[in-house]
Amino acid sequence: MKRYATISIVLIMFLAVADSITAQENIIISDNLAAHAELLKVNVEYLPDNNLKFSIGDYAIVADQEQSGTYSDTKERLLGLRVVTKITKTIAFTISNPSYDTAMVFSEERNRINTYYPNEVLENFFLDEITGGKFKSFATWITINGDTNTTWTLYIPKGKGKGRRFPIDMLLTDGVKYINIASVSSDLYFDYAHPLRSLRKMPAMGAEFMDDGKSICAVQFDAGATTGYYPEDKESLGCKAWMHQQLDAKTKLVLAAAMSTLLLMNNSYLALHE
């Protein structure tokens, strides 16, 4: 009798854990944005050759306009003991809002990878090579067709976490206006750096855009542990966006372009190329 009781308790605990994992979670955004924002649905359509087109509400990447390229440059340093590879990835697309205008978006991501060969110094070392020292920078340039004199730039200076916060600081600017982009999640206290963190408990992740201290939009680019649990979300993979209703049409288009870039950059399911 005790055995069946134990099994029942274990089953109940398992169902409780499963329910906590599958419960849909959203990133935590500012109260003001939550009260005055329109929730924009993300839709993903897969195309041949690993390309895709997707939309954030009425803002859609125009079909057949996506481009991607990868360039690498490898140099030998320290007499073969260290090889440095610089990798540059580019992505370009056009995003359109039928009721307003289109914007051209071009992104460039740079990485540096150091590969060390200890066998050149210590014969029969247990590792043939060691790879590390990856440095990352990212920039995106956004130009609206109806305003080619102004270019907005999305800067992501360094891909390195800070303590409990998973990503990095970001900035969107046209040289006059500066919009800060903060990393946000559905769990303010989740420790991304902890070696025993559970991937099954990974929170939803995203970014919130702040203009002079006021939240104007936010995007959830990764649903965390909830991804894939909800069949009704298969077209969005748990991604979504919030846009403040009181913004002008031009600002909304720029923000949609920036949020589209973050979606493409951060979500492995939304990568143009694996």
Buried (B, 14 or more C-beta within 10 A) or exposed (E): EEEEEEEEEEEEEEEEEEEEBEEEBBBBBBEEBBEBBEEBEBBBEEEEEEBBBBBBBEBBBEEEBBEBEEEEEEEEEEEEBBBBBBBEBBBBBBBBBEEBBBBBBBBBBBBBBBBBBBBEEEEEEEEEEEEEEEEBBBBBBBBBEEBEEEBBBBBBEEBEEEEBBBBBBBEBBBEEEEBBBBBBBBBEEBEBEEEEEEEEEBBBBBBBBBBEEEBBBBBBBBBBBBBEBBEEBEEBBBBBBBBBEEBEEBBBBBBBBBBBBBBBBBBEBBBBEE
